[in-house]
Amino acid sequence: MEKLLIFGKWDPTEVVVKDPGLKDYINLRPIFVPHTHGRHAREYMGKVKLNIVERLINNLMRTEKYTGKKSKAYKMVKLAFEYINKKTKKNPIQVLVDAIQNASPREDITRLKLGGIYVPKAVDVSPSRRVDVALRNMVVGAMNKTFRNPKPFYVLLAEEIMAAARGDPSSYAVSKKLEVERIAESSR
């Protein structure tokens, strides 16, 4: 029997999640086409059942050019994965998982009302939110780099993912993580 490969090229079963807190929230179930048609939308914590690549595709459909255009977002992620594979010679799913682990914040701040004033308070972040924030920041960082940039979007997305996987502070997602954790530490 043939193995199910994402985009027909990359094996998700060989990917290793090193962060024990995120292990249950990064779904690496083999799937040929990462498009489940919103099957888990009405279930509690249903997005945890989605493959991590599909969650990246769904995050691309956030604003402007890709809103509601899943086939276009699918194509961009596929091209970005090919670019990552060409540049790093690694499984792009492993690079994506490393990027999520490096870009997911462990602490955040919330506002508490004490005596009529709002005071910032540091709180731990749930693993599900850590994955959501990391994916969102990677996509937003790639979208922000598109303005007045001649490079195609899939190259910018791939560069953002690779920079986050290295833990490079020039990555938008990693810089946001560091900023949020620094603010949370000061409000402890």
N, CA, C and O of each residue as an XYZ file, in Angstrom:
752
protein
N       0.834     -1.185      0.000
C       0.000      0.000      0.000
C       0.879      1.249      0.000
O       1.901      1.306      0.684
N       0.465      2.243     -0.775
C       1.231      3.479     -0.884
C       1.060      4.326      0.368
O       0.025      4.291      1.034
N       2.114      5.091      0.668
C       2.034      6.035      1.784
C       1.301      7.289      1.326
O       1.412      7.701      0.171
N       0.562      7.882      2.234
C      -0.078      9.160      1.937
C       0.942     10.268      2.160
O       1.488     10.406      3.254
N       1.191     11.042      1.141
C       2.155     12.127      1.213
C       1.430     13.450      1.002
O       0.528     13.543      0.169
N       1.817     14.454      1.743
C       1.208     15.773      1.577
C       1.711     16.373      0.274
O       2.915     16.390      0.017
N       0.790     16.865     -0.548
C       1.045     17.356     -1.898
C       1.678     16.275     -2.771
O       2.268     16.583     -3.807
N       1.561     15.014     -2.361
C       2.118     13.911     -3.127
C       3.630     13.815     -3.067
O       4.225     13.040     -3.816
N       4.282     14.599     -2.175
C       5.744     14.640     -2.151
C       6.371     14.424     -0.782
O       7.420     13.789     -0.679
N       5.737     14.950      0.285
C       6.404     14.979      1.587
C       5.667     14.135      2.613
O       4.441     14.176      2.724
N       6.450     13.369      3.359
C       5.911     12.420      4.322
C       5.800     13.077      5.702
O       6.820     13.444      6.285
N       4.579     13.232      6.236
C       4.435     13.851      7.558
C       4.781     12.907      8.712
O       4.954     13.359      9.844
N       4.884     11.604      8.440
C       5.165     10.669      9.530
C       6.610     10.739      9.994
O       6.915     10.277     11.094
N       7.507     11.298      9.199
C       8.905     11.401      9.607
C       9.206     12.713     10.334
O      10.350     12.964     10.713
N       8.195     13.539     10.526
C       8.361     14.824     11.207
C       8.344     14.606     12.718
O       7.538     13.831     13.233
N       9.243     15.297     13.421
C       9.363     15.168     14.868
C       9.005     16.502     15.521
O       9.541     17.547     15.151
N       8.091     16.455     16.498
C       7.742     17.645     17.281
C       8.524     17.564     18.584
O       8.282     16.678     19.403
N       9.469     18.494     18.779
C      10.344     18.448     19.951
C       9.703     19.060     21.192
O      10.040     18.672     22.311
N       8.787     20.008     21.013
C       8.150     20.677     22.147
C       7.038     19.776     22.690
O       6.037     19.567     22.004
N       7.190     19.237     23.912
C       6.167     18.308     24.433
C       4.804     18.967     24.640
O       3.781     18.284     24.597
N       4.773     20.273     24.863
C       3.496     20.953     25.053
C       2.695     21.059     23.768
O       1.466     21.099     23.809
N       3.372     21.104     22.631
C       2.691     21.263     21.352
C       2.432     19.944     20.636
O       1.747     19.916     19.614
N       2.974     18.856     21.163
C       2.903     17.566     20.477
C       1.466     17.143     20.162
O       1.206     16.613     19.082
N       0.537     17.370     21.082
C      -0.853     16.962     20.869
C      -1.631     17.955     20.013
O      -2.740     17.647     19.575
N      -1.078     19.136     19.765
C      -1.807     20.188     19.064
C      -1.302     20.413     17.643
O      -1.883     21.207     16.904
N      -0.237     19.731     17.252
C       0.241     19.788     15.878
C      -0.101     18.446     15.241
O       0.555     17.438     15.506
N      -1.123     18.441     14.407
C      -1.612     17.214     13.791
C      -0.792     16.912     12.542
O      -0.755     17.714     11.609
N      -0.145     15.771     12.528
C       0.682     15.350     11.393
C       0.115     14.097     10.737
O       0.860     13.308     10.155
N      -1.194     13.911     10.827
C      -1.837     12.758     10.205
C      -1.624     12.835      8.694
O      -1.833     13.890      8.095
N      -1.212     11.733      8.074
C      -1.015     11.754      6.618
C      -2.319     12.041      5.880
O      -3.358     11.452      6.176
N      -2.247     12.943      4.927
C      -3.410     13.316      4.131
C      -2.886     13.750      2.764
O      -1.910     14.497      2.680
N      -3.518     13.293      1.714
C      -3.015     13.606      0.374
C      -3.314     15.048      0.000
O      -2.425     15.776     -0.440
N      -4.565     15.461      0.174
C      -4.956     16.842     -0.128
C      -5.394     17.491      1.171
O      -6.404     17.081      1.743
N      -4.670     18.492      1.657
C      -5.053     19.144      2.920
C      -6.256     20.063      2.751
O      -6.124     21.287      2.762
N      -7.420     19.461      2.596
C      -8.657     20.222      2.424
C      -9.816     19.379      2.938
O     -10.309     18.500      2.232
N     -10.254     19.647      4.180
C     -11.288     18.820      4.801
C     -12.676     19.434      4.712
O     -13.621     18.889      5.281
N     -12.823     20.560      4.010
C     -14.132     21.187      3.780
C     -14.826     21.576      5.089
O     -16.053     21.506      5.163
N     -14.097     21.975      6.105
C     -14.696     22.438      7.351
C     -15.405     21.365      8.135
O     -16.354     21.655      8.864
N     -14.966     20.135      8.002
C     -15.619     19.007      8.657
C     -15.627     19.133     10.183
O     -16.548     18.650     10.842
N     -14.626     19.764     10.730
C     -14.489     19.848     12.182
C     -14.897     21.217     12.728
O     -14.622     21.517     13.890
N     -15.530     22.033     11.934
C     -15.796     23.419     12.317
C     -16.713     23.551     13.522
O     -16.558     24.487     14.306
N     -17.653     22.649     13.690
C     -18.624     22.790     14.779
C     -18.272     21.984     16.011
O     -19.033     21.968     16.978
N     -17.143     21.322     15.992
C     -16.727     20.530     17.150
C     -15.868     21.372     18.076
O     -15.143     22.263     17.633
N     -15.958     21.082     19.357
C     -15.102     21.735     20.327
C     -13.655     21.320     20.045
O     -13.365     20.131     19.921
N     -12.767     22.275     19.947
C     -11.349     22.051     19.639
C     -11.196     21.272     18.331
O     -10.281     20.459     18.200
N     -12.075     21.511     17.371
C     -12.060     20.787     16.115
C     -10.846     21.077     15.264
O     -10.394     20.214     14.511
N     -10.306     22.293     15.374
C      -9.164     22.633     14.532
C      -7.919     21.843     14.900
O      -6.985     21.762     14.103
N      -7.887     21.263     16.089
C      -6.752     20.422     16.473
C      -6.709     19.165     15.597
O      -5.647     18.571     15.411
N      -7.864     18.765     15.064
C      -7.921     17.584     14.204
C      -7.469     17.871     12.778
O      -7.247     16.941     12.003
N      -7.328     19.155     12.420
C      -6.877     19.513     11.077
C      -5.370     19.314     10.964
O      -4.626     19.557     11.915
N      -4.934     18.874      9.799
C      -3.508     18.758      9.535
C      -2.891     20.144      9.618
O      -3.528     21.129      9.247
N      -1.664     20.229     10.099
C      -1.005     21.524     10.320
C      -0.824     22.292      9.015
O      -0.832     23.523      9.011
N      -0.662     21.574      7.913
C      -0.515     22.242      6.613
C      -1.832     22.893      6.210
O      -1.837     23.996      5.664
N      -2.950     22.218      6.475
C      -4.250     22.816      6.167
C      -4.509     24.033      7.046
O      -5.122     25.001      6.597
N      -4.054     23.995      8.278
C      -4.232     25.169      9.140
C      -3.435     26.359      8.614
O      -3.878     27.502      8.725
N      -2.254     26.092      8.039
C      -1.481     27.175      7.411
C      -2.238     27.717      6.204
O      -2.303     28.931      6.010
N      -2.804     26.839      5.399
C      -3.575     27.268      4.227
C      -4.779     28.103      4.666
O      -5.069     29.137      4.065
N      -5.475     27.661      5.706
C      -6.635     28.401      6.196
C      -6.235     29.768      6.735
O      -6.996     30.727      6.606
N      -5.061     29.873      7.333
C      -4.595     31.168      7.827
C      -4.252     32.110      6.683
O      -4.337     33.327      6.848
N      -3.873     31.587      5.545
C      -3.590     32.438      4.390
C      -4.842     33.142      3.898
O      -4.758     34.228      3.325
N      -5.997     32.539      4.114
C      -7.247     33.121      3.633
C      -7.765     34.189      4.588
O      -8.975     34.385      4.701
N      -6.886     34.859      5.257
C      -7.243     35.827      6.281
C      -7.666     37.177      5.704
O      -8.698     37.719      6.100
N      -6.890     37.722      4.782
C      -7.149     39.084      4.315
C      -6.971     39.212      2.812
O      -6.416     38.342      2.142
N      -7.467     40.334      2.314
C      -7.312     40.821      0.958
C      -7.333     39.769     -0.137
O      -8.390     39.247     -0.491
N      -6.166     39.465     -0.667
C      -6.039     38.721     -1.914
C      -6.554     37.286     -1.843
O      -7.038     36.764     -2.848
N      -6.464     36.641     -0.695
C      -6.784     35.222     -0.606
C      -8.069     34.926      0.156
O      -8.347     33.761      0.438
N      -8.858     35.933      0.498
C     -10.060     35.713      1.288
C     -11.027     34.785      0.562
O     -11.547     35.118     -0.503
N     -11.260     33.611      1.156
C     -12.197     32.665      0.597
C     -11.698     31.900     -0.611
O     -12.455     31.138     -1.212
N     -10.441     32.086     -0.978
C      -9.900     31.436     -2.179
C      -8.930     30.337     -1.751
O      -7.712     30.512     -1.799
N      -9.483     29.222     -1.339
C      -8.651     28.159     -0.790
C      -7.748     27.538     -1.847
O      -6.615     27.167     -1.540
N      -8.216     27.418     -3.065
C      -7.375     26.812     -4.101
C      -6.152     27.680     -4.388
O      -5.071     27.162     -4.668
N      -6.321     28.983     -4.321
C      -5.198     29.901     -4.529
C      -4.216     29.816     -3.353
O      -3.002     29.801     -3.554
N      -4.743     29.761     -2.141
C      -3.893     29.631     -0.955
C      -3.187     28.273     -0.956
O      -2.022     28.181     -0.568
N      -3.880     27.228     -1.385
C      -3.313     25.884     -1.494
C      -2.105     25.901     -2.432
O      -1.057     25.332     -2.127
N      -2.271     26.564     -3.574
C      -1.187     26.647     -4.566
C       0.013     27.403     -3.999
O       1.158     27.011     -4.225
N      -0.243     28.483     -3.264
C       0.864     29.269     -2.696
C       1.648     28.458     -1.663
O       2.877     28.520     -1.634
N       0.952     27.702     -0.821
C       1.641     26.882      0.186
C       2.433     25.765     -0.496
O       3.546     25.444     -0.079
N       1.860     25.180     -1.534
C       2.560     24.123     -2.269
C       3.850     24.671     -2.892
O       4.902     24.037     -2.808
N       3.763     25.844     -3.514
C       4.952     26.463     -4.111
C       5.972     26.854     -3.034
O       7.179     26.715     -3.232
N       5.479     27.339     -1.905
C       6.379     27.708     -0.809
C       7.099     26.478     -0.272
O       8.288     26.546      0.040
N       6.392     25.353     -0.160
C       7.022     24.119      0.316
C       8.087     23.629     -0.665
O       9.142     23.151     -0.249
N       7.813     23.747     -1.968
C       8.823     23.362     -2.959
C      10.055     24.256     -2.849
O      11.184     23.782     -2.974
N       9.836     25.550     -2.614
C      10.941     26.493     -2.455
C      11.757     26.151     -1.197
O      12.988     26.163     -1.230
N      11.067     25.848     -0.098
C      11.754     25.477      1.146
C      12.578     24.213      0.935
O      13.720     24.130      1.385
N      12.002     23.235      0.253
C      12.712     21.980     -0.011
C      13.952     22.232     -0.863
O      15.004     21.638     -0.625
N      13.828     23.108     -1.851
C      14.953     23.412     -2.734
C      16.074     24.130     -1.977
O      17.252     23.857     -2.205
N      15.708     25.044     -1.081
C      16.709     25.835     -0.353
C      17.360     25.065      0.796
O      18.575     25.145      0.983
N      16.559     24.318      1.569
C      17.089     23.681      2.784
C      17.415     22.210      2.615
O      18.134     21.641      3.437
N      16.906     21.585      1.573
C      17.076     20.135      1.355
C      16.480     19.311      2.497
O      16.926     18.193      2.755
N      15.470     19.864      3.184
C      14.778     19.172      4.269
C      13.309     19.026      3.916
O      12.808     19.643      2.975
N      12.635     18.195      4.694
C      11.191     18.058      4.563
C      10.560     19.395      4.984
O      10.754     19.819      6.123
N       9.812     20.069      4.100
C       9.244     21.373      4.454
C       8.245     21.308      5.605
O       8.026     22.313      6.281
N       7.637     20.151      5.841
C       6.715     20.026      6.971
C       7.507     20.105      8.274
O       7.042     20.700      9.246
N       8.708     19.507      8.301
C       9.573     19.599      9.482
C      10.005     21.048      9.707
O      10.058     21.513     10.846
N      10.312     21.759      8.623
C      10.699     23.173      8.737
C       9.529     23.990      9.288
O       9.729     24.871     10.124
N       8.298     23.699      8.821
C       7.115     24.394      9.326
C       6.907     24.117     10.812
O       6.613     25.035     11.577
N       7.057     22.868     11.221
C       6.873     22.510     12.636
C       7.943     23.188     13.497
O       7.638     23.676     14.585
N       9.185     23.222     13.025
C      10.247     23.924     13.761
C       9.936     25.411     13.868
O      10.181     26.028     14.905
N       9.397     25.984     12.799
C       9.035     27.404     12.815
C       7.930     27.670     13.835
O       7.973     28.668     14.554
N       6.946     26.781     13.897
C       5.857     26.949     14.865
C       6.402     26.858     16.288
O       6.015     27.640     17.157
N       7.296     25.909     16.522
C       7.873     25.758     17.865
C       8.685     26.992     18.263
O       8.657     27.393     19.426
N       9.403     27.596     17.324
C      10.225     28.762     17.631
C       9.418     30.052     17.715
O       9.834     30.992     18.392
N       8.275     30.114     17.043
C       7.507     31.358     16.976
C       6.311     31.387     17.915
O       5.581     32.378     17.945
N       6.093     30.326     18.680
C       4.914     30.307     19.550
C       5.265     30.860     20.929
O       6.161     30.343     21.597
N       4.556     31.915     21.359
C       4.850     32.527     22.653
C       4.406     31.658     23.824
O       3.360     31.011     23.768
N       5.205     31.649     24.875
C       4.870     30.863     26.064
C       4.114     31.700     27.101
O       3.381     31.161     27.930
N       4.300     33.014     27.046
C       3.615     33.921     27.973
C       2.952     35.033     27.195
O       3.406     35.407     26.114
N       1.877     35.559     27.751
C       1.164     36.677     27.154
C       0.701     37.580     28.300
O       0.923     37.272     29.471
N       0.066     38.680     27.958
C      -0.448     39.559     29.001
C      -1.957     39.684     28.865
O      -2.513     39.576     27.773
N      -2.597     39.911     29.986
C      -4.020     40.195     30.014
C      -4.216     41.422     30.901
O      -3.331     41.794     31.672
N      -5.382     42.039     30.782
C      -5.648     43.242     31.575
C      -6.603     42.904     32.706
O      -7.676     42.344     32.481
N      -6.210     43.245     33.910
C      -7.061     43.062     35.082
C      -7.483     44.434     35.584
O      -6.684     45.370     35.601
N      -8.738     44.551     35.992
C      -9.229     45.821     36.515
C      -9.130     45.788     38.030
O      -9.809     45.001     38.689
N      -8.286     46.642     38.574
C      -8.091     46.734     40.020
C      -8.367     48.161     40.472
O      -7.599     49.072     40.165
N      -9.443     48.352     41.188
C      -9.758     49.671     41.737
C      -9.973     50.737     40.683
O      -9.599     51.890     40.896
N     -10.558     50.392     39.565
C     -10.864     51.392     38.547
C      -9.777     51.576     37.503
O      -9.975     52.305     36.531
N      -8.631     50.929     37.685
C      -7.573     51.041     36.669
C      -7.262     49.649     36.122
O      -7.493     48.640     36.788
N      -6.741     49.614     34.913
C      -6.368     48.353     34.292
C      -4.886     48.099     34.507
O      -4.051     48.963     34.236
N      -4.566     46.911     34.994
C      -3.190     46.530     35.286
C      -2.833     45.332     34.406
O      -3.576     44.351     34.385
N      -1.713     45.387     33.679
C      -1.318     44.223     32.887
C      -0.809     43.095     33.788
O      -0.120     43.346     34.777
N      -1.149     41.875     33.445
C      -0.753     40.711     34.234
C      -0.262     39.621     33.282
O      -0.915     39.330     32.280
N       0.879     39.024     33.590
C       1.433     37.955     32.765
C       0.668     36.660     33.007
O       0.361     36.315     34.148
N       0.359     35.941     31.917
C      -0.333     34.660     32.002
C       0.346     33.664     31.058
O       0.977     34.052     30.075
N       0.205     32.376     31.376
C       0.706     31.335     30.480
C      -0.258     31.194     29.303
O      -1.454     31.456     29.432
N       0.273     30.779     28.162
C      -0.530     30.629     26.958
C      -0.819     29.148     26.740
O       0.068     28.307     26.881
N      -2.067     28.837     26.395
C      -2.432     27.440     26.137
C      -1.753     26.960     24.849
O      -1.481     27.769     23.962
N      -1.478     25.663     24.736
C      -0.799     25.147     23.546
C      -1.567     25.403     22.254
O      -0.962     25.676     21.217
N      -2.894     25.317     22.309
C      -3.692     25.567     21.115
C      -3.512     27.009     20.631
O      -3.355     27.254     19.435
N      -3.537     27.945     21.557
C      -3.341     29.353     21.197
C      -1.917     29.602     20.722
O      -1.700     30.424     19.832
N      -0.943     28.903     21.302
C       0.443     29.065     20.860
C       0.578     28.729     19.378
O       1.233     29.455     18.630
N      -0.044     27.627     18.954
C       0.016     27.229     17.539
C      -0.714     28.256     16.672
O      -0.215     28.645     15.617
N      -1.898     28.696     17.117
C      -2.677     29.674     16.356
C      -1.901     30.969     16.159
O      -1.839     31.498     15.050
N      -1.313     31.476     17.228
C      -0.579     32.743     17.161
C       0.655     32.612     16.270
O       0.960     33.522     15.499
N       1.357     31.504     16.367
C       2.552     31.306     15.544
C       2.186     31.263     14.059
O       2.842     31.912     13.245
N       1.147     30.507     13.699
C       0.723     30.443     12.301
C       0.261     31.808     11.809
O       0.623     32.232     10.711
N      -0.536     32.493     12.619
C      -1.038     33.807     12.221
C       0.105     34.788     12.009
O       0.107     35.521     11.020
N       1.080     34.818     12.919
C       2.177     35.764     12.788
C       3.067     35.460     11.587
O       3.585     36.383     10.959
N       3.253     34.181     11.255
C       4.039     33.859     10.068
C       3.353     34.364      8.798
O       4.005     34.917      7.912
N       2.036     34.170      8.716
C       1.289     34.610      7.539
C       1.239     36.131      7.466
O       1.418     36.703      6.391
N       0.999     36.787      8.589
C       0.941     38.249      8.608
C       2.308     38.832      8.243
O       2.384     39.827      7.524
N       3.380     38.221      8.732
C       4.722     38.684      8.387
C       5.000     38.573      6.906
O       5.599     39.475      6.321
N       4.572     37.473      6.282
C       4.761     37.312      4.838
C       3.904     38.314      4.071
O       4.354     38.884      3.077
N       2.661     38.531      4.534
C       1.784     39.503      3.871
C       2.357     40.919      3.967
O       2.284     41.684      3.005
N       2.927     41.270      5.123
C       3.493     42.604      5.294
C       4.694     42.844      4.389
O       4.950     43.980      3.989
N       5.426     41.794      4.064
C       6.611     41.943      3.209
C       6.266     42.059      1.734
O       7.145     42.365      0.929
N       5.010     41.825      1.353
C       4.651     41.870     -0.068
C       4.603     43.283     -0.623
O       4.769     43.468     -1.828
N       4.381     44.285      0.216
C       4.231     45.649     -0.274
C       5.548     46.163     -0.834
O       6.578     46.153     -0.160
N       5.491     46.609     -2.080
C       6.648     47.155     -2.810
C       7.803     46.165     -2.862
O       8.967     46.554     -2.761
N       7.487     44.914     -3.017
C       8.495     43.872     -3.098
C       8.252     43.083     -4.387
O       7.151     42.574     -4.597
N       9.260     42.975     -5.249
C       9.048     42.280     -6.524
C       8.989     40.755     -6.407
O       8.594     40.082     -7.359
N       9.373     40.203     -5.258
C       9.370     38.749     -5.103
C       7.942     38.226     -5.057
O       7.050     38.901     -4.545
N       7.718     37.025     -5.590
C       6.374     36.438     -5.477
C       6.047     36.080     -4.032
O       6.938     35.896     -3.202
N       4.751     35.987     -3.751
C       4.317     35.766     -2.370
C       4.812     34.447     -1.804
O       5.177     34.381     -0.631
N       4.831     33.393     -2.614
C       5.253     32.099     -2.085
C       6.708     32.125     -1.619
O       7.067     31.415     -0.680
N       7.548     32.936     -2.266
C       8.949     33.062     -1.827
C       9.007     33.780     -0.486
O       9.775     33.391      0.394
N       8.202     34.823     -0.324
C       8.177     35.559      0.945
C       7.643     34.689      2.083
O       8.152     34.743      3.202
N       6.614     33.885      1.794
C       6.078     32.972      2.800
C       7.132     31.938      3.189
O       7.317     31.648      4.371
N       7.816     31.387      2.200
C       8.856     30.390      2.461
C      10.006     30.997      3.262
O      10.524     30.359      4.178
N      10.406     32.216      2.928
C      11.493     32.881      3.667
C      11.089     33.156      5.111
O      11.909     33.021      6.020
N       9.834     33.541      5.330
C       9.342     33.778      6.690
C       9.344     32.482      7.495
O       9.741     32.475      8.660
N       8.901     31.385      6.878
C       8.879     30.094      7.571
C      10.299     29.636      7.883
O      10.569     29.153      8.983
N      11.208     29.785      6.919
C      12.599     29.354      7.144
C      13.274     30.198      8.217
O      14.017     29.670      9.045
N      13.019     31.514      8.210
C      13.609     32.388      9.231
C      13.072     32.041     10.619
O      13.825     32.033     11.593
N      11.769     31.755     10.710
C      11.188     31.364     11.995
C      11.740     30.016     12.451
O      11.944     29.805     13.647
N      11.982     29.105     11.515
C      12.532     27.793     11.873
C      13.946     27.920     12.425
O      14.348     27.142     13.290
N      14.695     28.888     11.933
C      16.048     29.140     12.455
C      16.011     29.899     13.778
O      17.006     29.936     14.501
N      14.869     30.503     14.097
C      14.769     31.315     15.304
C      15.362     32.699     15.096
O      15.749     33.366     16.056
N      15.433     33.123     13.857
C      16.026     34.402     13.481
C      15.117     35.559     13.911
O      13.942     35.573     13.544
N      15.626     36.528     14.675
C      14.781     37.653     15.104
C      14.319     38.555     13.958
O      13.442     39.393     14.164
N      14.882     38.408     12.763
C      14.401     39.194     11.630
C      13.049     38.664     11.131
O      12.360     39.343     10.370
N      12.674     37.462     11.553
C      11.366     36.919     11.228
C      10.309     37.680     12.022
O      10.485     37.944     13.211
N       9.211     38.031     11.354
C       8.137     38.769     12.010
C       7.555     37.967     13.175
O       7.304     38.516     14.248
N       7.343     36.676     12.960
C       6.722     35.826     13.979
C       7.611     35.704     15.212
O       7.121     35.790     16.338
N       8.906     35.506     15.011
C       9.825     35.375     16.151
C       9.960     36.707     16.873
O      10.015     36.737     18.103
N      10.015     37.815     16.125
C      10.143     39.125     16.775
C       8.894     39.455     17.596
O       9.004     40.035     18.676
N       7.693     39.087     17.090
C       6.471     39.301     17.867
C       6.466     38.450     19.132
O       6.043     38.907     20.194
N       6.938     37.211     19.015
C       7.017     36.334     20.187
C       7.927     36.943     21.241
O       7.567     37.002     22.416
N       9.109     37.399     20.824
C      10.059     37.995     21.766
C       9.493     39.257     22.400
O       9.691     39.507     23.589
N       8.789     40.048     21.601
C       8.189     41.282     22.117
C       7.115     40.984     23.166
O       7.093     41.603     24.229
N       6.236     40.044     22.868
C       5.150     39.695     23.795
C       5.723     39.105     25.082
O       5.260     39.434     26.174
N       6.727     38.236     24.960
C       7.315     37.633     26.163
C       8.073     38.667     26.999
O       8.093     38.578     28.226
N       8.696     39.646     26.339
C       9.405     40.700     27.068
C       8.394     41.565     27.840
O       8.631     41.913     28.997
N       7.279     41.907     27.202
C       6.243     42.701     27.879
C       5.635     41.917     29.031
O       5.377     42.475     30.097
N       5.406     40.625     28.822
C       4.839     39.784     29.879
C       5.795     39.675     31.069
O       5.368     39.672     32.224
N       7.080     39.587     30.774
C       8.068     39.498     31.860
C       8.111     40.787     32.674
O       8.266     40.753     33.894
N       7.972     41.931     31.986
C       8.010     43.207     32.716
C       6.743     43.436     33.536
O       6.758     44.216     34.488
N       5.646     42.766     33.177
C       4.393     42.978     33.913
C       4.157     41.897     34.970
O       3.065     41.809     35.531
N       5.146     41.098     35.238
C       4.999     40.057     36.247
C       4.982     40.627     37.638
O       4.865     39.880     38.610
